[in-house]
Each structure stands twice: as structure tokens, then as C-alpha cells.
Amino acid sequence: MDRKMKLDNSFVFKRFKKELEAEYGPQKAAAIWRYAECELQKLESAEPNADKNSRTFVFPAAALYRAVEYYAPGEALEVTRAYGTKTGIRLRNIFRKVTSLPGIPTLMWKNMDKIAAKMSSGYECRDVVVTEHLCSLDVTGCPLYDKAKALGTPEAVQMICCMDKEYMTGFRGVKYTRTKSVAEGDDCCDYRLRDARKKK
């Protein structure tokens, strides 16, 4: 794949270009996008064997954050978080449709122990509790945040946190809450998933 087109082809980040155009106009947006592509190429070249999450999420987020900050100093956090929230809402609507199929919420809760294990894989967690109607865990170490911090752009991962906070509310049959975030300086990300199916 042509390196120059990676952001344009990213399922997660490609719509960011339109947000930049709305915020800064087409000319400045194009300059920001080109700068971000260049930053992404540098990050990938520096770590050719980086893990999938770094390549898919952290590197693009860091590149976009740096690009916005370069052309609009002091605005990167607000702009990237806003995009994260908007993207999370879009994904939430997709998950809502998928999980509206009959039997899906019941199937999810029957397999919540496996889902929790998958969700927490690669993360440092404490106080993990999975019951018939509850999944609760505190993430104390996030590899996405750690990678962004190591790259010198820790704030960039807040865009991904904003996505997470929204799309996780799209699963039918699940009441999801998270009030804290490691990336925002808290001691953990406090995930709470409760059974929201109607009880007879």
C-alpha cells in the first residue's frame, strides 16, 4: 500500500480530513493532512515491527495530533477529542444495529467471561469481576497510552478514549459506564457493564 494513502484508507481516521476541512477550510486542512501523513510515515519507519494496535490506532492518532498542533497550536486536544466522540457515536450506531438481532444480548451475557478476557488482553487490570449480570474491571495500565507516551504525544490517545466512551454504549442489553481514564490522569479506566435486559 502506498504510504501516502494510509490515513485516507483508515477505517478509524479517514473521516478526520472532513472534520479538518470544516474546522480550518480546505487549504489548511490539506496541509495538516499532508503533515500527518509524513509524521505517520516517520513513526512507521522508526518501528517497522510495531504491534498491530500501534500501527492501527496509536501511530495515526499521534500523527494527526502533531499535525493539528503544528498548524493550530493549542487546539489539537480539543479537535482530536471532538473527532473521537463523533466517531464513537457513529460506531455506537453500528453496534446498536448489530446487537439488535434477536438473541444477541443473551449470547453476549452467556459469553461475558470470554468477552472480558478478550477486552482486557494486553492491559493491566485489577478487581476483575464477571457474574451472570455484571462485568466489572479496572484497567490500570493501557498499552495504547504507554505507546503514545513513549512517542512523546500522550494526549493523542484521548481521541481513542473518546471513541471508546461512546461506542461501548451501543451494545443492546448492556448498560455501560466509565467515569475515569488512565490517559486523562486517573488511576484507572473503570469499566462497568451491567445487564440491561428487561427482567420479567
ZAMARGU-4260 file (C-alpha; in steps of 0.2 Angstrom, whole numbers, plus 5000, padded with zeros to 4 digits):
<rodrens>
0) 5000/5000/5000 | 5006/5017/4996 | 5011/5026/5012 | 5004/5042/5007 | 4987/5035/5007
5) 4987/5026/5024 | 4976/5039/5033 | 4964/5040/5018 | 4961/5022/5019 | 4960/5021/5038
10) 4943/5015/5044 | 4945/5024/5060 | 4953/5040/5055 | 4949/5044/5036 | 4934/5055/5041
15) 4946/5066/5051 | 4950/5075/5035 | 4932/5081/5033 | 4932/5087/5051 | 4948/5097/5047
20) 4940/5105/5032 | 4925/5110/5042 | 4936/5117/5056 | 4950/5126/5046 | 4945/5126/5027
25) 4951/5115/5013 | 4968/5123/5011 | 4974/5122/5029 | 4966/5105/5031 | 4975/5098/5016
30) 4992/5105/5024 | 4988/5097/5041 | 4983/5080/5032 | 5000/5080/5022 | 5009/5084/5038
35) 5000/5070/5047 | 5004/5058/5033 | 5023/5062/5034 | 5023/5060/5053 | 5014/5043/5051
40) 5027/5038/5039 | 5041/5043/5051 | 5033/5033/5065 | 5031/5018/5055 | 5049/5019/5048
45) 5056/5021/5066 | 5047/5005/5072 | 5044/4993/5057 | 5040/4979/5068 | 5027/4988/5079
50) 5012/4979/5085 | 4995/4980/5076 | 4987/4992/5089 | 5001/5004/5087 | 5000/5004/5068
55) 4981/5004/5068 | 4977/5017/5082 | 4992/5025/5091 | 5003/5030/5076 | 4989/5038/5066
60) 4982/5047/5082 | 4999/5053/5086 | 5002/5059/5068 | 4986/5068/5067 | 4988/5076/5085
65) 5005/5083/5080 | 4999/5089/5063 | 4985/5099/5071 | 4996/5106/5085 | 5009/5111/5072
70) 4996/5121/5061 | 4985/5126/5075 | 4995/5127/5092 | 4985/5124/5107 | 4970/5116/5098
75) 4975/5098/5095 | 4967/5091/5110 | 4950/5099/5108 | 4950/5095/5089 | 4955/5077/5091
80) 4944/5073/5106 | 4929/5080/5096 | 4933/5069/5082 | 4935/5054/5094 | 4917/5057/5101
85) 4909/5059/5084 | 4917/5043/5078 | 4912/5034/5094 | 4894/5039/5091 | 4895/5033/5073
90) 4902/5016/5079 | 4889/5015/5093 | 4875/5016/5080 | 4883/5002/5070 | 4885/4991/5086
95) 4867/4995/5091 | 4860/4988/5074 | 4871/4973/5075 | 4866/4969/5093 | 4848/4972/5090
100) 4847/4955/5081 | 4836/4943/5092 | 4846/4933/5104 | 4862/4943/5103 | 4862/4951/5120
105) 4858/4934/5128 | 4873/4927/5119 | 4884/4941/5124 | 4880/4938/5143 | 4882/4920/5141
110) 4900/4923/5135 | 4904/4938/5145 | 4919/4930/5154 | 4927/4927/5136 | 4922/4944/5131
115) 4930/4952/5147 | 4946/4941/5144 | 4947/4947/5126 | 4944/4966/5131 | 4957/4965/5144
120) 4970/4956/5134 | 4987/4965/5134 | 4980/4978/5148 | 4985/4978/5166 | 4969/4975/5176
125) 4963/4974/5194 | 4947/4969/5203 | 4940/4959/5188 | 4923/4953/5192 | 4912/4943/5180
130) 4895/4937/5185 | 4879/4932/5176 | 4873/4950/5176 | 4889/4961/5179 | 4906/4963/5171
135) 4917/4975/5181 | 4936/4979/5179 | 4948/4992/5182 | 4962/4995/5169 | 4977/5002/5177
140) 4989/5000/5163 | 4985/5004/5145 | 4997/4999/5131 | 4990/5012/5119 | 4993/5026/5131
145) 5010/5019/5136 | 5015/5019/5117 | 5008/5037/5114 | 5018/5042/5130 | 5034/5034/5123
150) 5032/5043/5107 | 5031/5060/5116 | 5012/5063/5112 | 5002/5055/5127 | 4987/5067/5124
155) 4984/5059/5107 | 4977/5043/5114 | 4962/5053/5122 | 4955/5053/5105 | 4953/5034/5106
160) 4947/5035/5124 | 4933/5047/5117 | 4928/5034/5104 | 4928/5020/5117 | 4917/5030/5129
165) 4903/5032/5115 | 4904/5016/5105 | 4903/5005/5121 | 4886/5012/5124 | 4879/5004/5108
170) 4878/4986/5114 | 4860/4982/5117 | 4857/4973/5133 | 4872/4981/5141 | 4872/4997/5152
175) 4890/5003/5151 | 4898/5016/5162 | 4916/5023/5163 | 4920/5038/5174 | 4939/5038/5173
180) 4953/5036/5161 | 4972/5032/5163 | 4975/5043/5148 | 4967/5058/5157 | 4977/5056/5173
185) 4966/5045/5183 | 4972/5029/5192 | 4962/5018/5181 | 4949/5016/5167 | 4934/5009/5177
190) 4924/4998/5166 | 4907/4993/5172 | 4895/4983/5161 | 4878/4978/5169 | 4864/4968/5162
195) 4851/4979/5155 | 4839/4967/5148 | 4821/4968/5154 | 4818/4957/5168 | 4801/4948/5168
</rodrens>
